[in-house]
Amino acid sequence: MELLEGIIRKGIGGFYYVEAADGSITECRARGIFRKNGITPVAGDHVAFRVSPEDGAGFVEEIHPRKNYLVRPPVANIDQ
């Protein structure tokens, strides 16, 4: 399983919808290490994710550094 790059488009109830470079959307869950470190993925985050070949489940593996972050609404990497 290779790591893919994408952007989180929305997050609902622990599920994150990640848009890959080819435009496809994958439903992902965040790894437990984020909760342990107090990091919450938010819409706009650039991430590396992996898709399981057995069942097609996606998992966010890494969150790349954020340029900026808004608390309410929770979004990151805003340009305008």
C-alpha positions as CSV (number, residue, x, y, z in Angstrom):
1,M,0.0,0.0,0.0
2,E,1.5,3.3,-1.1
3,L,0.9,6.7,0.4
4,L,-1.3,9.0,-1.6
5,E,-1.5,12.8,-1.2
6,G,-4.7,14.7,-0.9
7,I,-6.7,17.5,0.8
8,I,-9.4,16.9,3.4
9,R,-12.6,18.4,2.0
10,K,-14.9,17.7,4.9
11,G,-15.0,15.8,8.2
12,I,-18.1,14.3,9.8
13,G,-18.2,12.2,13.0
14,G,-14.6,10.9,12.7
15,F,-14.8,10.3,9.0
16,Y,-12.7,12.5,6.7
17,Y,-13.4,12.9,3.0
18,V,-10.1,13.3,1.2
19,E,-9.7,14.5,-2.4
20,A,-6.7,12.9,-4.1
21,A,-4.7,14.6,-6.9
22,D,-6.8,12.8,-9.6
23,G,-10.0,14.3,-8.2
24,S,-11.4,11.1,-6.6
25,I,-12.9,11.3,-3.0
26,T,-11.9,8.7,-0.4
27,E,-13.6,8.2,2.9
28,C,-10.9,8.0,5.6
29,R,-10.5,7.6,9.3
30,A,-7.7,9.2,11.2
31,R,-5.1,7.1,13.0
32,G,-5.2,7.0,16.8
33,I,-1.8,8.7,17.1
34,F,-3.4,12.0,16.2
35,R,-5.8,11.7,19.2
36,K,-2.9,10.7,21.4
37,N,-1.0,13.8,20.4
38,G,-4.1,16.1,20.6
39,I,-4.1,16.8,16.8
40,T,-7.5,17.0,15.0
41,P,-7.6,16.8,11.2
42,V,-9.7,19.6,9.7
43,A,-11.0,20.6,6.3
44,G,-8.2,22.1,4.2
45,D,-5.4,20.0,5.7
46,H,-2.9,18.5,3.2
47,V,-2.5,14.9,4.2
48,A,-0.9,11.6,3.2
49,F,-3.3,8.7,3.3
50,R,-3.4,5.0,2.5
51,V,-6.2,2.9,1.0
52,S,-6.6,-0.7,2.1
53,P,-6.8,-3.0,-0.9
54,E,-9.0,-5.6,0.9
55,D,-12.0,-3.4,1.8
56,G,-11.2,0.0,0.3
57,A,-11.0,1.7,3.7
58,G,-8.8,4.8,3.9
59,F,-6.6,6.0,6.7
60,V,-5.0,9.4,7.2
61,E,-1.4,8.6,8.0
62,E,0.2,12.1,8.1
63,I,-0.9,15.7,8.3
64,H,1.5,18.1,6.6
65,P,2.3,21.4,8.2
66,R,-0.5,24.0,8.1
67,K,0.0,27.5,6.7
68,N,-2.8,28.8,9.0
69,Y,-5.8,27.6,11.0
70,L,-9.2,29.0,11.9
71,V,-10.9,27.7,15.1
72,R,-14.5,28.5,14.1
73,P,-15.3,27.1,11.6
74,P,-12.5,24.6,11.9
75,V,-10.6,25.0,8.6
76,A,-6.9,25.2,7.6
77,N,-4.7,26.5,4.8
78,I,-7.0,29.4,3.8
79,D,-5.7,31.5,1.0
80,Q,-8.4,34.2,0.6
